[in-house]
Amino acid sequence: MRRSALVVFVIGLFLVSPVAGVALAQDGVKFVRGEPDLDVYAPDPTLTPGTTTQLTLQIENDGKMLSGATSQRAVVTTARAVSVEVDERRAPIVVETRQTSIGSVPDGGVRELPITVTVPRDASPGTYDVDVELRYSHTYQYVPQSGIVQERSRRVTRSIDVRVEDGPRFEIEAQTSDVQVGDSGTLRAVVTNVGDDPARELTVGLESGSSDVTLGGNSQNSARIERLAPGENATITYDVAVTDDVSLRTFPLVGRVHFTDANGIRNVQED
């Protein structure tokens, strides 16, 4: 009788112990907690005075897992409904794309946002801080057993550096032409390098804004200049023809200067 009772008792211990261990493990995992961590970068922050260009921002999320199972990490580290607002008041630039929504940014993800930036011609060269405000919502805490979540909304400000570099810049001044209505003649234009660096291999193109005026038999034409130092100018000429039924006496011309800078990089400026 004693031997039978002992055997039953030992078997009971082996049956109950694993079940108790599972119950304790389940009770230990009650919630998942974490948060996104957003930052902003500008991979190519160089801007030129007198231009309107796109500045690309990168919004990166390096989320933080504070507690819980890693399988639930995305629930609490994803930033949702992310909006981006740029404050350029400390820099001599004008941001045309001031506020934009980019949707969700998952943990480890990067979203690129191009913004349009105008730099005045008289902007002083230098490195400037630009504030970028990020607004988003996220799940701060999640209870898997019940499905209960705790939501948060956040607003953080990050800073990026932008560089205003005054390399070669050009002004094109069209002189009075000797061409008459219904005739052809010559148009002279003076190109001046108003920047701080020299330029070489310049191709100066002019395009007529009217079908009544042609340049060298076409709507556009170009001339070459070998080199322009800072403050130096050069005069170039174009063949111009005006139709005989034109009623206006002034015509818009668009100028483009393709050039190679001191670093050997090919650039273009449009006026």
N, C-alpha and C positions, 0 to 999 in steps of 0.2 A: 504494500500500500504506500509506504513512504517513497519507494523508488518511482512509482508511477506519478505521484504528485510532483516530485522533483523534475521529472522529464517534462511534464506539462508546463511547469513554471518557466523553464529555460526556453522552450519553444515560444512561449508568450513574449519573452523579452526580445527575441529576434524578430518577431512579427511587429511589435509596437515601435521599436526604436527607429527604423527607417522612416516610418510615417511621421513621427514626431519631428525628425530632422527636416523633412520637406515643409512642414507647417511653419517651422521657425524661419526657414529661408524665405518663404513667401511673405511672412509678416514683416521681414526686414526691408523689403522694397515697397515703400508706400507712395513715393512721388518721384517725379523727374523735374529737375530745376536747372535753368541755364538762361543765357541771354546772348544776343548778337553783339558784335563789336565792330563797328563800321569805321573805315578810314578812307581818306581821299588822296589820290596821287595825280600828278600831271606829268606824263612821260616826256612830253616835248613842250616845255613852258616858255620857249623863246618867242617874243613878239616884236614886230617892227613898227616904228612910228609911221603914220600915214597909210595904214592898211586895215582892212577888215578881213578877219580870218577865223578859222575854227580852232578852238582850243579843246583838246580831248581830255576829259576827266575820267579817272578810273575809281569806282567805288568798290572797295574790297571788304568782305565780311570774314573776320577771324573769330568765330563764335566761341563762347566759353560754356563748358558743361560743368555745372556746380555739383550735381548729385543725380543718381539714377543710372539706369541701364544705358549703355552706349547705343543700343538699337533704337532708342527714342531720342537720340541727339538732335535730329533735324526738327523735331517738334518745338524745341525750346531755343534753337539757335538761328532760325530763319527770321530775317527782317522782312516784314510785309508792308505794302503800301508806302514804299520809300519815296520821299520827295526831296529834291535837291534845290537849294536856293543859294545863289552866289551874291556876295556883298563885296563890291570892288571899291568901296569908298577910300581905302588906303592906297590905291594904285591909280596911276594916270591912264585908266582904260575905261571903256564903256561896254558893259555886258548886255548884249541884245537879248540873249536867252537867259532870263533872270531866274525863273522857277520852272522845274520840270519834274514829272513823276516817272519813275523807272520801274515800278512794280516791286516784286520780291527779289531779295538777294539771299541765296542759301548760304549756309556755312561753307567756307572755302571758296565761294563764288566771287566773280568780279563782273561788274556791269560797266560798260563804257558809255559815256555821255558826251557828245560833241556840243559845245556851246559857241555861239557867234560872238566875237570880241572885236571891237573897233578901238584902234589906238590913234589918238590925234597926232597930227604932224609935229606939234611942238612938245610932245611927251618927252620928259627927261629920261635918258638911259639910266638903268639901275635894276636892282632886284627888289620886288615888292611882295608883301603879304596880302593874300586874298582869302577872306573867310568864306567857308562853304558850310551852310547849315543843313543838317540832315534830320528829317522827321520820319518816324516809322513806328509801327506797332509790332508786338511779338508776344508769344506765350511764355510767361515767366515760370509758371509751375503747372505740371500736369500729373493727375492721379490716374494711373492706368486702370486700377480696379473699378473705379466709379466713372471715369471719363470726365471728371471735373477739371476745368482749366482756370488759370488766373492770368488775365491779359494785362499788358502794360503798353502805354504810349510814351515815346521818348523823343527828345530833341537834343541833338549834340552839335557842336561847332568844331570843325576841323579847319586847318590852314594849309594853303599851298603857296609855294613861291613861284612867281612869274618874273621873267627877265625881259626888260625892254632894251633891245640892242639897236643902236643907231648905226647900221652899216651903210652901204651905198644907198642913196635915195635920189630921185630925179624929179625935176620940174621941166615940163615941156611947154614952151611958149611959142605959139604960132604967130609969125610976123604977117603983116599985111601983104596979100598976094597981088600980083599985077594982072591976074586973070580977069577977063571981062565976061559978061553974060553972053552965052552962045559961042564962047571961044575957049582956048586952052592957054595955059601959062605955067608959072612956077610958084610954088608955095615954099617959103623958108620957115624953118622951125629951129629954135634955139633950145638945146638940151643942157641942163646944168645939174651937176652932182652936188646936191645940198646935204649929203650925208657926211659921215666922219671917216669913211674908208674908201679906197679907190675901187674902181670896177674896170673890167676889160671885156673884150669881145661883146660889145653892146650891139643889139639889134633893136632899132627904134621903129616901131610900127605905128602907122596912123590909119584909122578906119573912119570912113565918112558915115555920118548919121543920116544922110539924105541920098535918095536915088538920083538927084539932080547934079550931084557932084561926084566925080570919079577921080581916083588917084592912080596915075599910070595906067589908065584904062580899066581899072577894077575898083571895087568898093574899098579896098585897102592896099597899102603898099608899105615897104620898109626900107630903111637905110642902115648902114653899119658905121660904128665908131670903134676904133681900136681900143682906146683907153680914156678914162676920165678920172682925174684925181679929185679929191675933195675941194669944192669951190670952183672947179674948172668947168668950162662950157664949150660946146661945139655947135656949129651951124650946119644943118643938113637941108637938102632941097628935095622936093617932090614935084612931079609933073601933075598938073591939075587941069581938069576940063569941067566946064559948067554948061548945062543945056540952055537952049535959047528961050525956052518958055518959063524959066524960073521966076518966081515973084519975090523971093527973099534975097537978102544981101549978106546974111551971116549964116554959117552952117556949123553944126556941132561936129567935132572930131574927137574920137577916142584914141588915146595914146597908150601903147604898151612898150615896156623896155625889158627885154631879155638880156641878162648879163651874168658874168661870172665874178664872184666876190673874191676876197683875199684868201679864202680857204679853198678855192677851186670849186665851189658849189654853184651850180647853175640856178638862177632865181628869175623871177618875173615880177614887175611892178606895173599895175594898171591904173591909169588916171581917167 
